[in-house]
Amino acid sequence: MPPNYGRGFPQAAQRSPATPRRGPPAPGPGMPVPMPQHAVPPHYMPAAQRNMVHPNDAALRRSRKPTDRNIPDGLDEVIIGEGVQQYKSLRDLEKRLDAAVVRKRLDIQDSISKTVKKYRTMRIWISNTVESQPWQDGSAPGGNPGSGRYKVRIEGRLLDGDTDPTASEESGDEDDGEGESGQANGDAMDHDGADAKKAEKAASKRSKQRFSQFFKTITVEFDRASSVNPEDIKPVHWAKPQLPPNAVSLPPTADFDSIQFARASQENLNVTISLVRDETPERYKLSKALAEVLDVEEETRSGIVLGIWDYIRAMGLQENEEKRLVRCDHRLRSIFGRDQMFFPQIPESIGPHTSPLDPIKLPYTIRVDEDFHKDPTPTVYDIQVAVEDPLRAKMLALTQNPQYTTGLRQITAMDEQVALIIQALTHSRARHSFYTALSKDPATFVRRWINSQRRDLETILGEAPRGGGEDGSGPEFRRGGTDGVWDTVVAREAVRYMLAKPEAVMGR
C-alpha cells in the first residue's frame, strides 16, 4: 500500500495533460472536501435487504434466457422424418395468427373510440297522491291548516320498441316490484328502495340503464303561492354523487327508477321539474356561427373539432406548404375573428362558442282537489336520451378479458420452453458436426482445432500478435506513406488514446 494514505482512502490516479479535467473544480481553501462513499458489507445489511433480488441480477438472468425459436440451418439434413418442415409450417401459421389477432384488436380499440351515441325514448310519469285533505276528513276547507299533505312520484323508463335496435328483449314498462314504501322526509328526495337481493334480481333481468343514470341533477321548483307556507315551497334538489375513478356502477342509494317527495299543502301547486343530462362525452350547445358551419346545434368537443376539420378539407382552406395553417373564409372568420389560424389552436378557440345544454323542463300541476282524485291520471312526457352503443360493451369485454392476459402468460411460458429446446438442438447439432468432422480426418481436424484453441487463448490473454491474429511483421505493416495502415483514422485514434493513458505518460 502506498505511504501516507489510509486504508479507506485510495490514491487518486494521475491525470495526463492531454486529458481534459472533468467534473467540478477542485475544492479550494475553506471548501469542504467530500468524503468517499464505502459499500456496506453484506453482513451489516438487514436480512430482508440481503434476501432482496437486485434488479440488475433479474435483468441479467432475463438477458441470458434463449429467445431464438428458429430451427438452425442444416438440422433438417440429420433429423429423420418431417419434424423440421412441420415446425416451420407451425411457425408461419403462428406469425399469421398473431398478426391477425393484433390487427383485429387494434380495429376493435379504434372502433371503441369512434362509436356513435344512439338516442332512445325515455317515458317519464309524474303523479301525486294526497292524504289528510279536508275533503278526505270531512272537515271544511281551510280548517285545520297544515294537515293536508301530498306525495309526488317521478318515474322514468326506457321504451323498448320493436323498431329500436338497442331495445332489450324484455319490456321496459314492466314493474320491478318497487313500491312507495317509506315516508318522505320534508325536503329530502327518497328513491323507491328495495332490499339488496330484490335489486340484484331486477338488475340481472333487465340489462338497461336506470332513470338516475341519465341525469346529473333533478330539481323541482315551485311557483310562488301566497297562501302556502314558504318552507313548503322550497326547491327540492337531488344530485348524483361523485364516483371514484375505479367505480364500476352507482351506489345503491343513487341507482333508481323513480323518486318521490312529500310536502304539506291544501291547494293545487304548479311546479317545474328540471333534468340536467349526464352524458359522456358531454354535449354542448353551439353558437349560431358555429352551428352554421357544422349544420348541428349540439355536439361534443371532439365532434366539433372533427366537423371543422371536415369543413376545412371540403372547402380546400389548407395552405399548400404549411398544412397546419388554415385560411379562414367568412364563416370561420366569424368564429375565430382572424384570416389565418393554426389548426392545433382550434380546440382551445371554440370555447366561447359552446355552452352547456339547457336542462329539460317538465311542467306539472300538483292536484289535491277531490274531482281530480276521483279518477287520477299521471302526466306523461317522452324525452330523448343518449345511450351507449350495445356493441361497445361487448367490444370492451373483449379488450378487457382477463383470460387474454392469462393466455399471453401461458404462451410466453411455452415460447421459453421452445427456445430452450431449440438451444438444445443447436448444441446437439454443433456436437454432431464436431464428431462428424473428427471421424472423417482425425489428424487434420485435431491439428486445426488445437491451432484454433491456441489463437483463442492468446487473444484472451492479450498475447496475440498484432493485426488480429495475423503476423505483425507482414509487409502491410512495414509499408509507410499515405497508403500505409499507419496513416489511417483508426491508427491515429489508437495512438491518441494510448498517449492519453496515465500509464503512457508515466512511462515516458
Secondary structure as GFF3:
##gff-version 3
##sequence-region A 1 508
A	DSSP	three_ten_helix	42	44	.	.	.	ID=ss1
A	DSSP	alpha_helix	47	51	.	.	.	ID=ss2
A	DSSP	alpha_helix	55	64	.	.	.	ID=ss3
A	DSSP	three_ten_helix	75	77	.	.	.	ID=ss4
A	DSSP	alpha_helix	83	113	.	.	.	ID=ss5
A	DSSP	beta_strand	118	131	.	.	.	ID=ss6
A	DSSP	alpha_helix	134	137	.	.	.	ID=ss7
A	DSSP	beta_strand	149	158	.	.	.	ID=ss8
A	DSSP	beta_strand	190	191	.	.	.	ID=ss9
A	DSSP	alpha_helix	196	205	.	.	.	ID=ss10
A	DSSP	three_ten_helix	211	214	.	.	.	ID=ss11
A	DSSP	beta_strand	215	222	.	.	.	ID=ss12
A	DSSP	three_ten_helix	230	233	.	.	.	ID=ss13
A	DSSP	beta_strand	236	239	.	.	.	ID=ss14
A	DSSP	three_ten_helix	252	254	.	.	.	ID=ss15
A	DSSP	beta_strand	258	264	.	.	.	ID=ss16
A	DSSP	beta_strand	269	277	.	.	.	ID=ss17
A	DSSP	beta_strand	283	286	.	.	.	ID=ss18
A	DSSP	alpha_helix	288	294	.	.	.	ID=ss19
A	DSSP	beta_strand	298	300	.	.	.	ID=ss20
A	DSSP	alpha_helix	301	315	.	.	.	ID=ss21
A	DSSP	beta_strand	325	327	.	.	.	ID=ss22
A	DSSP	alpha_helix	330	336	.	.	.	ID=ss23
A	DSSP	beta_strand	340	342	.	.	.	ID=ss24
A	DSSP	three_ten_helix	343	345	.	.	.	ID=ss25
A	DSSP	alpha_helix	346	349	.	.	.	ID=ss26
A	DSSP	three_ten_helix	351	353	.	.	.	ID=ss27
A	DSSP	beta_strand	354	356	.	.	.	ID=ss28
A	DSSP	beta_strand	360	366	.	.	.	ID=ss29
A	DSSP	alpha_helix	370	374	.	.	.	ID=ss30
A	DSSP	beta_strand	379	387	.	.	.	ID=ss31
A	DSSP	alpha_helix	390	399	.	.	.	ID=ss32
A	DSSP	alpha_helix	402	440	.	.	.	ID=ss33
A	DSSP	alpha_helix	442	461	.	.	.	ID=ss34
A	DSSP	alpha_helix	475	478	.	.	.	ID=ss35
A	DSSP	three_ten_helix	485	487	.	.	.	ID=ss36
A	DSSP	alpha_helix	489	500	.	.	.	ID=ss37
A	DSSP	alpha_helix	502	507	.	.	.	ID=ss38
###
